[in-house]
Amino acid sequence: MKHRITILGNGNMAFAIATGLSLVYDLEIVGRNIDKLDSFEKKLGIKIKKTLYDDFNGCDKDIVLCVKPANLKDIQYFFSAKINTLYSVLAGTKIEQLKQYIDAKHYIRTMPNLAANVQKSMTTLTGDLICKDNAINIFSAIGYTLWVDSEKELDIATALAGSGPAFLALIAEALTDGAVKQGLKRTDAMTLMRGLFLGFGSIIQDIHPALLKDAVMSPGGTTAAGYAQLEKNGARDAFISAVQAAYKKTQ
Ligand SMILES: NC(=O)c1ccc[n+]([C@@H]2O[C@H](COP(=O)([O-])OP(=O)(O)OC[C@H]3O[C@@H](n4cnc5c(N)ncnc54)[C@H](OP(=O)(O)O)[C@@H]3O)[C@@H](O)[C@H]2O)c1
């Protein structure tokens, strides 16, 4: 029999996580609207246990919390018994805060990213060491995992890998706009950008970014001309500052 995981919430992240977990685990989804739970099940394409908050009993369950941080105070009343392990995906919500609202034997904080939708999330995890292996197993169902030793590191990871898809989306859009500005058709520019990201995603796995850049940049060539403009316009500092601002926001 498959182990059951309960997911609280039926939004975007809940769906992305459920998609990956459904391949390995039996799922219970808890929400506040039965129509939304029905369409969640239909979209997922497999049978799940659907539970409304009023009928929810968390006793001894492993629960993945996928609501917004501000919803903690509303859902706390539905936890009448101690749960087993709480896996929280809530950005910027410390384990100490989770403890104030939900009574669990163990607490894990996780930070998946948007690529969970395609089972390629880069998920950071931290929390009770005793649950480390279980946590890694569960979140491996939605992609890659990295266990870190502190909540501070998880918050920094949030700024890099959690917000990262939005930062890279800005680069993707800007490069495409640059090509359109020079006269390339928008559809062709989009095709090139997508192919670029696909190939880059593979290459960067095995090479340091600085070496990759050196390999592309010929003396006095086109890449060197473009690269100089990025440095002149502070692109490097802009991204370092973006990670700093995102990390500060998690605090
Ligand atoms: N999206 C990302 O890329 C991402 C990445 C990492 C972490 N996260 C974290 O994932 C969590 C969920 O984000 P999301 O993008 O999935 O948001 P979302 O799509 O807006 O889903 C929010 C969920 O919270 C429920 N909810 C809202 N108000 C509620 C209340 N008062 N009581 C109980 N449930 C309530 C919603 O239920 P209804 O459908 O009934 O409104 C919905 O199931 C957030 O804490 C976020 O920090 C998101």
The ligand as an ORCA input file, in Angstrom:
! r2SCAN-3c Opt
* xyz 0 1
  N       4.197     29.747     -6.646
  C       5.490     29.543     -6.417
  O       6.351     29.565     -7.320
  C       5.958     29.219     -5.020
  C       7.289     28.822     -4.825
  C       7.690     28.452     -3.542
  C       6.810     28.535     -2.489
  N       5.539     28.970     -2.691
  C       4.638     29.044     -1.531
  O       3.508     28.247     -1.830
  C       2.401     28.735     -1.080
  C       1.174     28.709     -1.974
  O       1.429     29.513     -3.103
  P       0.592     29.319     -4.446
  O       1.381     29.975     -5.512
  O       0.177     27.902     -4.598
  O      -0.712     30.201     -4.108
  P      -2.206     30.033     -4.662
  O      -2.227     29.366     -5.983
  O      -2.835     31.376     -4.536
  O      -2.899     29.039     -3.616
  C      -3.184     29.466     -2.324
  C      -3.960     28.389     -1.593
  O      -4.291     28.886     -0.304
  C      -5.693     28.706     -0.093
  N      -6.233     29.729      0.792
  C      -6.313     31.062      0.539
  N      -6.878     31.687      1.601
  C      -7.150     30.727      2.520
  C      -7.701     30.750      3.824
  N      -8.080     31.888      4.402
  N      -7.855     29.576      4.471
  C      -7.446     28.409      3.899
  N      -6.893     28.321      2.663
  C      -6.747     29.476      1.997
  C      -6.307     28.783     -1.456
  O      -7.572     28.194     -1.398
  P      -8.758     28.655     -2.394
  O      -8.423     28.027     -3.706
  O      -9.959     28.095     -1.750
  O      -8.719     30.142     -2.438
  C      -5.290     28.012     -2.270
  O      -5.494     26.635     -2.107
  C       2.777     30.122     -0.564
  O       2.951     30.059      0.820
  C       4.094     30.438     -1.248
  O       4.979     31.131     -0.373
  C       5.088     29.298     -3.927
*
